[in-house]
Amino acid sequence: MESSRLTLPSPNVLRPKKLRAIRFLSIGLSHENRSTKPCIRLQGNWLRNAGFLPHGHLKVTVLKNKLILEPMMPGDMHDPGLQK
């Protein structure tokens, strides 16, 4: 069985010349199991430039009126259910 390794981009990839610090997005609705729930969709190359890599994991801290999103490295995952 072939193991997959997470390959990090070079520091130059993570630090683009100009990264917009603020983005304005809409909160949409997700329709699941006959109920509607708020949802936020994030996509774009700016995620990679900010350090969020495809197939990576994400830590979400929920505060009143604020979400904090942080990319996680494999060694940072404390929840055994997240580790592969």
C-alpha positions in Angstrom: 0.0 0.0 0.0 1.4 3.3 -1.1 1.5 6.0 1.6 0.7 9.6 0.8 2.9 12.3 2.2 1.9 15.9 2.5 4.3 18.0 0.5 4.5 21.7 1.6 5.1 24.3 -1.0 8.1 26.5 -0.8 7.8 29.6 1.4 7.6 31.7 -1.7 4.4 30.0 -2.6 2.9 30.7 0.8 3.9 34.4 0.7 2.6 35.9 -2.5 3.6 39.4 -3.5 0.2 40.8 -2.4 -2.4 38.9 -0.4 -5.6 40.7 0.3 -6.2 40.5 4.1 -10.0 41.0 4.0 -12.6 39.3 1.8 -16.3 39.7 1.8 -18.4 36.6 1.3 -22.1 35.7 1.5 -23.7 33.3 3.9 -25.8 30.8 1.9 -28.3 28.1 2.7 -27.6 24.4 2.6 -30.7 22.1 2.2 -30.1 18.8 4.0 -32.6 16.2 5.3 -35.6 18.5 4.9 -33.9 21.3 6.9 -32.0 24.4 5.9 -28.7 25.4 7.5 -26.4 28.4 7.0 -23.3 27.6 5.0 -20.1 29.4 3.9 -18.2 28.3 0.8 -14.5 29.2 0.6 -12.6 28.6 -2.7 -9.8 30.1 -4.7 -6.1 30.1 -5.0 -5.9 32.7 -2.2 -6.6 29.8 0.2 -3.4 28.0 -0.9 -1.5 31.3 -0.8 -2.7 31.8 2.8 -1.4 28.3 3.8 -4.6 26.2 3.4 -3.5 23.3 1.2 -5.8 20.9 -0.8 -6.6 17.7 1.2 -5.3 19.4 4.4 -7.1 19.7 7.7 -8.6 22.8 9.2 -9.0 24.0 12.8 -12.1 26.1 13.3 -12.5 28.1 16.6 -16.0 29.4 17.1 -16.5 32.6 19.1 -19.5 35.0 19.3 -19.7 36.7 15.9 -16.3 35.4 14.8 -14.8 32.2 13.2 -11.0 31.7 13.3 -9.7 29.3 10.6 -6.2 27.8 11.0 -4.6 25.2 8.7 -3.3 22.2 10.6 -0.2 20.2 9.9 -0.4 16.4 10.4 1.5 16.5 13.6 -0.9 19.2 15.0 -3.9 16.9 14.9 -4.8 15.9 18.5 -8.0 14.2 17.7 -7.2 10.5 16.7 -10.3 10.6 14.4 -8.6 13.1 12.2 -5.3 11.2 11.8 -5.0 8.8 8.8 
